[in-house]
């Protein structure tokens, strides 16, 4: 299966090759008729994936799997005897499951960690700095993996089929765009620089109890 590679940097910089971005980069190949590969109605952006009506069952499956993963990882690294029912209740109460709110779990893919999640880990004695980083690395990695396998790869299969239907070849996609339109803003800022900033904000959440929205 051919898929487009991505990283946290691509997501942080809004550089995933979604249809919305492809139309900006290669307007000679992708016109305004290109919409979400799943619903064919809305503009395809990273944020739209989580609200798309055609894959809400997939999104809910990701939420369920992440909650189960959080229970397992806290049980693995906590020094406390854990009441599993109580832990499940605390995880379900986290505000990050409300997609579209000020902070939701998708921000973990940008290395933006909520104070609520940090406090939950500390509540179960996961407080040592290196251990916190280890646990958060596993959590953010899991979120990225779920997105890649359950949303991004199926999306790419649909995209490839649509490109073939429209006669767009790999050579066409690699060719220099003939459009005079150029992107400004985040495109001119290195992904590594932006991802470094996310890591700094992440540090503030760990060490000072800060929240990304306050900086």
C-alpha positions as a LaTeX table, in Angstrom:
\begin{tabular}{lrrr}
\hline
Residue & $x$ (\AA) & $y$ (\AA) & $z$ (\AA) \\
\hline
Unk1 & 0.00 & 0.00 & 0.00 \\
Unk2 & 1.43 & 3.39 & $-0.98$ \\
Unk3 & 1.00 & 6.07 & 1.65 \\
Unk4 & 2.22 & 9.61 & 2.21 \\
Unk5 & 4.68 & 9.86 & 5.05 \\
Unk6 & 4.04 & 12.28 & 7.86 \\
Unk7 & 5.44 & 13.29 & 11.23 \\
Unk8 & 4.54 & 15.48 & 14.16 \\
Unk9 & 6.26 & 18.29 & 12.29 \\
Unk10 & 3.91 & 17.94 & 9.32 \\
Unk11 & 0.90 & 18.10 & 11.63 \\
Unk12 & 2.32 & 20.99 & 13.70 \\
Unk13 & 2.96 & 23.03 & 10.54 \\
Unk14 & $-0.33$ & 22.06 & 8.88 \\
Unk15 & 1.73 & 20.46 & 6.12 \\
Unk16 & $-0.10$ & 17.14 & 5.75 \\
Unk17 & $-0.93$ & 16.62 & 2.05 \\
Unk18 & $-4.67$ & 16.88 & 2.61 \\
Unk19 & $-6.81$ & 18.01 & $-0.31$ \\
Unk20 & $-6.95$ & 21.52 & 1.16 \\
Unk21 & $-3.15$ & 21.73 & 1.07 \\
Unk22 & $-2.82$ & 20.00 & $-2.31$ \\
Unk23 & $-5.07$ & 22.65 & $-3.86$ \\
Unk24 & $-2.70$ & 25.33 & $-2.56$ \\
Unk25 & 0.47 & 23.56 & $-3.67$ \\
Unk26 & $-0.68$ & 22.29 & $-7.06$ \\
Unk27 & $-3.81$ & 24.17 & $-8.16$ \\
Unk28 & $-3.14$ & 23.06 & $-11.73$ \\
Unk29 & $-3.84$ & 19.45 & $-10.66$ \\
Unk30 & $-6.33$ & 19.83 & $-7.83$ \\
Unk31 & $-9.27$ & 22.19 & $-8.34$ \\
Unk32 & $-11.98$ & 23.29 & $-5.92$ \\
Unk33 & $-13.99$ & 20.13 & $-6.52$ \\
Unk34 & $-11.51$ & 18.11 & $-4.43$ \\
Unk35 & $-13.13$ & 17.55 & $-1.04$ \\
Unk36 & $-12.77$ & 15.14 & 1.88 \\
Unk37 & $-12.03$ & 11.65 & 0.57 \\
Unk38 & $-14.51$ & 10.15 & 3.02 \\
Unk39 & $-17.59$ & 12.38 & 2.85 \\
Unk40 & $-16.96$ & 14.15 & $-0.49$ \\
Unk41 & $-18.68$ & 17.24 & 0.92 \\
Unk42 & $-16.46$ & 19.20 & 3.31 \\
Unk43 & $-12.97$ & 20.63 & 2.81 \\
Unk44 & $-10.41$ & 17.99 & 3.71 \\
Unk45 & $-8.20$ & 19.31 & 6.53 \\
Unk46 & $-6.57$ & 17.65 & 9.53 \\
Unk47 & $-9.24$ & 19.08 & 11.83 \\
Unk48 & $-12.05$ & 17.89 & 9.56 \\
Unk49 & $-11.02$ & 14.23 & 9.84 \\
Unk50 & $-12.13$ & 14.18 & 13.49 \\
Unk51 & $-15.54$ & 15.64 & 12.68 \\
Unk52 & $-16.25$ & 13.92 & 9.36 \\
Unk53 & $-19.68$ & 12.28 & 9.48 \\
Unk54 & $-18.54$ & 9.27 & 7.43 \\
Unk55 & $-15.84$ & 8.12 & 9.87 \\
Unk56 & $-17.32$ & 8.95 & 13.26 \\
Unk57 & $-17.35$ & 5.24 & 14.08 \\
Unk58 & $-13.58$ & 5.18 & 13.45 \\
Unk59 & $-13.02$ & 8.29 & 15.58 \\
Unk60 & $-15.03$ & 6.80 & 18.45 \\
Unk61 & $-13.02$ & 3.58 & 18.13 \\
Unk62 & $-9.80$ & 5.60 & 18.42 \\
Unk63 & $-11.14$ & 7.33 & 21.54 \\
Unk64 & $-12.05$ & 4.00 & 23.14 \\
Unk65 & $-8.69$ & 2.43 & 22.30 \\
Unk66 & $-6.78$ & 5.41 & 23.69 \\
Unk67 & $-8.70$ & 5.31 & 26.95 \\
Unk68 & $-7.87$ & 1.60 & 27.30 \\
Unk69 & $-4.22$ & 2.37 & 26.50 \\
Unk70 & $-4.10$ & 5.08 & 29.17 \\
Unk71 & $-5.42$ & 2.64 & 31.77 \\
Unk72 & $-2.78$ & 0.06 & 30.84 \\
Unk73 & 0.14 & 2.48 & 30.77 \\
Unk74 & $-0.77$ & 4.07 & 34.12 \\
Unk75 & $-1.14$ & 0.62 & 35.67 \\
Unk76 & 2.26 & $-0.32$ & 34.27 \\
Unk77 & 4.22 & 2.68 & 35.56 \\
Unk78 & 2.34 & 3.75 & 38.67 \\
Unk79 & 3.74 & 2.88 & 42.10 \\
Unk80 & 0.23 & 2.83 & 43.59 \\
Unk81 & $-2.23$ & 0.01 & 44.02 \\
Unk82 & $-4.85$ & 1.06 & 41.50 \\
Unk83 & $-8.61$ & 0.78 & 41.62 \\
Unk84 & $-9.24$ & 0.15 & 37.91 \\
Unk85 & $-12.85$ & 1.35 & 38.07 \\
Unk86 & $-11.78$ & 4.61 & 39.69 \\
Unk87 & $-8.98$ & 5.08 & 37.13 \\
Unk88 & $-11.42$ & 4.50 & 34.26 \\
Unk89 & $-13.71$ & 7.14 & 35.75 \\
Unk90 & $-10.90$ & 9.72 & 35.99 \\
Unk91 & $-9.78$ & 9.04 & 32.43 \\
Unk92 & $-13.34$ & 9.42 & 31.12 \\
Unk93 & $-13.59$ & 12.77 & 32.92 \\
Unk94 & $-10.63$ & 14.26 & 31.04 \\
Unk95 & $-11.74$ & 17.23 & 28.94 \\
Unk96 & $-9.58$ & 16.19 & 25.99 \\
Unk97 & $-12.17$ & 13.69 & 24.74 \\
Unk98 & $-14.47$ & 16.56 & 23.72 \\
Unk99 & $-13.37$ & 17.01 & 20.11 \\
Unk100 & $-13.39$ & 20.62 & 18.97 \\
Unk101 & $-13.01$ & 22.17 & 22.42 \\
Unk102 & $-10.13$ & 24.50 & 23.36 \\
Unk103 & $-7.90$ & 21.47 & 23.88 \\
Unk104 & $-8.69$ & 17.95 & 22.70 \\
Unk105 & $-6.62$ & 14.77 & 22.44 \\
Unk106 & $-5.59$ & 15.48 & 18.82 \\
Unk107 & $-3.25$ & 18.18 & 20.16 \\
Unk108 & $-1.12$ & 15.38 & 21.60 \\
Unk109 & 0.05 & 14.77 & 18.02 \\
Unk110 & 1.52 & 18.29 & 18.13 \\
Unk111 & 3.31 & 17.60 & 21.45 \\
Unk112 & 0.81 & 19.86 & 23.24 \\
Unk113 & $-0.06$ & 18.22 & 26.54 \\
Unk114 & $-2.94$ & 19.31 & 28.76 \\
Unk115 & $-2.43$ & 20.04 & 32.44 \\
Unk116 & $-5.31$ & 17.65 & 33.18 \\
Unk117 & $-3.40$ & 14.72 & 31.71 \\
Unk118 & $-0.19$ & 15.66 & 33.55 \\
Unk119 & $-2.09$ & 15.96 & 36.83 \\
Unk120 & $-3.70$ & 12.56 & 36.25 \\
Unk121 & $-0.26$ & 10.96 & 35.84 \\
Unk122 & 1.03 & 12.75 & 38.93 \\
Unk123 & $-2.02$ & 11.60 & 40.85 \\
Unk124 & $-0.80$ & 8.05 & 40.31 \\
Unk125 & 2.76 & 8.89 & 41.36 \\
Unk126 & 4.15 & 9.14 & 37.84 \\
Unk127 & 6.11 & 12.25 & 38.72 \\
Unk128 & 9.81 & 11.63 & 38.05 \\
Unk129 & 10.89 & 13.72 & 35.06 \\
Unk130 & 12.39 & 10.96 & 32.89 \\
Unk131 & 9.46 & 8.68 & 33.59 \\
Unk132 & 6.98 & 11.42 & 32.65 \\
Unk133 & 8.75 & 11.92 & 29.34 \\
Unk134 & 8.83 & 8.19 & 28.71 \\
Unk135 & 5.11 & 7.82 & 29.40 \\
Unk136 & 4.15 & 10.89 & 27.36 \\
Unk137 & 6.29 & 9.71 & 24.44 \\
Unk138 & 4.39 & 6.43 & 24.42 \\
Unk139 & 1.02 & 8.20 & 24.66 \\
Unk140 & 1.73 & 10.67 & 21.83 \\
Unk141 & 3.21 & 7.87 & 19.74 \\
Unk142 & 0.07 & 5.81 & 20.25 \\
Unk143 & $-2.18$ & 8.69 & 19.13 \\
Unk144 & $-0.09$ & 9.15 & 15.98 \\
Unk145 & $-0.20$ & 5.42 & 15.25 \\
Unk146 & $-3.99$ & 5.28 & 15.64 \\
Unk147 & $-4.40$ & 8.23 & 13.27 \\
Unk148 & $-1.98$ & 6.76 & 10.73 \\
Unk149 & $-3.47$ & 3.27 & 10.62 \\
Unk150 & $-7.18$ & 3.99 & 11.05 \\
Unk151 & $-7.59$ & 7.31 & 9.23 \\
Unk152 & $-4.57$ & 8.40 & 7.17 \\
Unk153 & $-3.79$ & 5.15 & 5.36 \\
Unk154 & $-7.44$ & 4.45 & 4.37 \\
Unk155 & $-7.67$ & 8.07 & 3.25 \\
Unk156 & $-4.59$ & 7.64 & 1.07 \\
Unk157 & $-6.08$ & 4.58 & $-0.63$ \\
Unk158 & $-9.15$ & 6.62 & $-1.57$ \\
Unk159 & $-6.97$ & 9.53 & $-2.70$ \\
Unk160 & $-4.89$ & 7.32 & $-4.99$ \\
Unk161 & $-8.04$ & 5.86 & $-6.59$ \\
Unk162 & $-9.44$ & 9.35 & $-7.18$ \\
Unk163 & $-6.14$ & 10.58 & $-8.67$ \\
Unk164 & $-6.10$ & 7.62 & $-11.07$ \\
Unk165 & $-9.69$ & 8.35 & $-12.05$ \\
Unk166 & $-8.69$ & 11.93 & $-12.84$ \\
Unk167 & $-5.57$ & 10.86 & $-14.74$ \\
Unk168 & $-3.11$ & 12.31 & $-12.22$ \\
Unk169 & 0.13 & 10.31 & $-12.28$ \\
Unk170 & 3.07 & 10.17 & $-9.89$ \\
Unk171 & 5.08 & 12.12 & $-12.46$ \\
Unk172 & 2.44 & 14.86 & $-12.48$ \\
Unk173 & 2.59 & 15.14 & $-8.70$ \\
Unk174 & 6.38 & 15.42 & $-8.68$ \\
Unk175 & 6.48 & 18.00 & $-11.47$ \\
Unk176 & 6.90 & 21.65 & $-10.60$ \\
Unk177 & 3.60 & 23.48 & $-10.35$ \\
Unk178 & 2.87 & 25.91 & $-13.20$ \\
Unk179 & 0.82 & 28.13 & $-10.90$ \\
Unk180 & 2.19 & 31.54 & $-9.85$ \\
Unk181 & 0.45 & 31.10 & $-6.51$ \\
Unk182 & 2.89 & 30.74 & $-3.60$ \\
Unk183 & 2.20 & 29.94 & $-0.02$ \\
Unk184 & 3.28 & 32.28 & 2.72 \\
Unk185 & 3.38 & 31.96 & 6.45 \\
Unk186 & 4.11 & 28.64 & 8.08 \\
Unk187 & 5.51 & 27.13 & 4.86 \\
Unk188 & 8.51 & 29.44 & 5.15 \\
Unk189 & 9.20 & 28.37 & 8.71 \\
Unk190 & 11.15 & 25.16 & 9.22 \\
Unk191 & 9.16 & 22.25 & 10.66 \\
Unk192 & 11.99 & 21.52 & 13.06 \\
Unk193 & 11.84 & 25.05 & 14.44 \\
Unk194 & 8.10 & 24.89 & 15.02 \\
Unk195 & 8.26 & 21.42 & 16.53 \\
Unk196 & 11.01 & 22.69 & 18.86 \\
Unk197 & 8.61 & 25.39 & 20.07 \\
Unk198 & 5.95 & 22.74 & 20.80 \\
Unk199 & 8.54 & 20.86 & 22.85 \\
Unk200 & 9.33 & 24.00 & 24.85 \\
Unk201 & 5.65 & 24.50 & 25.63 \\
Unk202 & 5.50 & 20.84 & 26.54 \\
Unk203 & 8.32 & 21.41 & 29.03 \\
Unk204 & 6.30 & 24.18 & 30.66 \\
Unk205 & 3.39 & 21.80 & 31.13 \\
Unk206 & 5.66 & 19.27 & 32.78 \\
Unk207 & 7.69 & 21.55 & 35.04 \\
Unk208 & 5.47 & 24.53 & 35.81 \\
Unk209 & 1.96 & 23.19 & 35.51 \\
Unk210 & 1.37 & 25.50 & 32.55 \\
Unk211 & $-1.06$ & 25.10 & 29.67 \\
Unk212 & $-0.17$ & 25.65 & 26.02 \\
Unk213 & $-3.07$ & 28.13 & 25.60 \\
Unk214 & $-1.53$ & 30.50 & 28.15 \\
Unk215 & 1.67 & 31.21 & 26.21 \\
\hline
\end{tabular}
